[in-house]
Amino acid sequence: MTNGNGGTYGSTSGTDTREARAMIEPLMHFSLAEEVAALRAEEAYRMRDRNSRTLAKETDFRVLLSVMRSGAALDEQDGESRASVHVIEGSATLGIDGDETLLEAGELAVVDAGSAWLLQARSECAVLITFAFPDERAGV
């Protein structure tokens, strides 16, 4: 399935708390502060230790915004894509192959493909993760 802009994933269907929207367009613009506030206001975040929203998605590319409570973790077990991890608010530890680095607000880490990684919130935080999938995974 493609949308009018050629995107593979078309649009989200929407929910009671989220409007439907396109997953990829020629130009997409987001207010990260507004997106973070919206994620924190959702019941999913009140009930669990994290909440996420895919901001953009195509076969070879994905942008994920997550809000996390202290101690919450995101575990990228397959590590098949390159990724950038940008801490917008708070702090988190990024672990790869036994090595760890502390990321504070405003800091960015880049992870090469082929390594599983674990992101663990050290405080309440917001993170923007961008995935770039290899051609063979993307079906290119």
C-alpha positions as CSV (number, residue, x, y, z in Angstrom):
1,M,0.0,0.0,0.0
2,T,1.2,3.5,-0.8
3,N,-0.1,6.9,0.1
4,G,-0.4,9.8,-2.3
5,N,3.2,10.7,-1.6
6,G,4.5,7.2,-2.4
7,G,4.9,6.1,1.2
8,T,4.7,2.4,1.9
9,Y,2.9,2.7,5.3
10,G,0.2,5.2,4.3
11,S,-1.5,6.7,7.4
12,T,-2.2,5.6,10.9
13,S,-5.8,4.7,11.6
14,G,-6.0,7.0,14.7
15,T,-7.3,6.1,18.2
16,D,-9.5,7.7,20.8
17,T,-6.5,9.8,21.9
18,R,-4.5,10.2,18.7
19,E,-5.6,11.6,15.3
20,A,-4.9,9.7,12.1
21,R,-1.9,11.0,10.2
22,A,0.4,10.2,7.4
23,M,3.5,8.2,8.2
24,I,5.7,9.9,5.6
25,E,5.2,13.1,3.5
26,P,7.6,15.1,1.4
27,L,8.1,17.5,4.4
28,M,7.1,16.7,8.0
29,H,7.4,19.2,10.9
30,F,7.0,18.4,14.6
31,S,7.1,20.4,17.8
32,L,9.0,18.0,20.0
33,A,7.9,19.9,23.1
34,E,4.2,19.5,22.1
35,E,4.7,15.8,21.2
36,V,6.5,15.0,24.5
37,A,3.7,16.8,26.5
38,A,1.0,14.8,24.5
39,L,2.8,11.5,25.2
40,R,3.0,12.3,28.9
41,A,-0.7,13.2,29.0
42,E,-1.9,9.9,27.6
43,E,-3.3,7.2,29.8
44,A,-0.6,4.8,28.5
45,Y,2.1,6.8,30.2
46,R,0.1,7.2,33.4
47,M,-0.3,3.4,33.6
48,R,3.2,2.3,32.4
49,D,6.8,3.2,32.6
50,R,7.0,4.6,29.0
51,N,5.0,5.7,26.0
52,S,6.1,6.1,22.4
53,R,4.9,7.4,19.1
54,T,6.3,6.8,15.6
55,L,6.6,10.3,14.1
56,A,7.7,9.1,10.6
57,K,8.0,5.6,9.0
58,E,9.1,4.3,5.7
59,T,10.7,1.0,4.7
60,D,14.3,2.2,5.3
61,F,13.7,4.9,8.0
62,R,11.9,5.4,11.3
63,V,11.7,8.2,13.8
64,L,10.5,7.2,17.3
65,L,9.8,9.6,20.1
66,S,9.6,8.0,23.6
67,V,9.0,9.3,27.1
68,M,10.3,7.2,29.9
69,R,10.1,7.1,33.6
70,S,13.3,6.5,35.7
71,G,14.4,2.9,35.3
72,A,12.4,2.2,32.2
73,A,14.2,0.6,29.3
74,L,14.1,0.3,25.5
75,D,15.8,-2.9,24.3
76,E,16.9,-3.0,20.7
77,Q,17.7,-6.7,20.6
78,D,18.4,-7.2,16.9
79,G,20.5,-4.1,16.3
80,E,20.0,-4.5,12.5
81,S,19.7,-0.8,11.8
82,R,21.9,2.2,12.4
83,A,20.4,4.4,15.0
84,S,20.8,7.8,16.5
85,V,19.6,8.4,20.1
86,H,19.0,12.0,21.1
87,V,18.1,12.7,24.7
88,I,15.8,15.7,24.6
89,E,15.0,15.9,28.4
90,G,16.5,14.1,31.4
91,S,19.2,11.5,31.2
92,A,19.7,7.9,30.1
93,T,22.4,5.2,29.9
94,L,23.1,3.6,26.5
95,G,24.7,0.2,26.7
96,I,26.3,-1.7,23.8
97,D,28.3,-4.9,24.1
98,G,29.2,-4.3,27.7
99,D,30.1,-0.6,27.2
100,E,27.9,2.2,28.6
101,T,27.7,5.9,28.1
102,L,25.6,8.4,30.0
103,L,23.5,10.7,27.8
104,E,22.2,14.0,29.2
105,A,19.6,16.3,27.7
106,G,20.9,17.7,24.4
107,E,23.3,14.9,23.8
108,L,23.3,12.5,20.8
109,A,24.8,9.0,20.3
110,V,25.1,7.1,17.1
111,V,25.0,3.3,17.1
112,D,26.2,1.4,14.1
113,A,24.2,-1.6,12.7
114,G,25.1,-5.0,14.0
115,S,25.0,-4.3,17.7
116,A,22.1,-4.9,20.1
117,W,21.7,-2.0,22.5
118,L,19.8,-1.1,25.6
119,L,18.7,2.4,26.6
120,Q,17.8,2.8,30.3
121,A,16.3,6.0,31.7
122,R,18.3,7.4,34.7
123,S,15.6,10.0,35.3
124,E,12.3,10.8,33.7
125,C,13.4,11.6,30.1
126,A,12.3,12.1,26.5
127,V,14.3,10.6,23.7
128,L,14.2,10.8,19.9
129,I,15.5,7.7,18.1
130,T,16.1,7.6,14.4
131,F,16.5,4.2,12.7
132,A,18.1,3.8,9.3
133,F,17.6,0.3,8.0
134,P,20.0,-1.4,5.6
135,D,18.9,-2.0,2.0
136,E,18.4,-5.7,2.4
137,R,16.0,-5.1,5.4
138,A,14.2,-2.3,3.7
139,G,13.6,-4.4,0.6
140,V,15.4,-2.0,-1.7
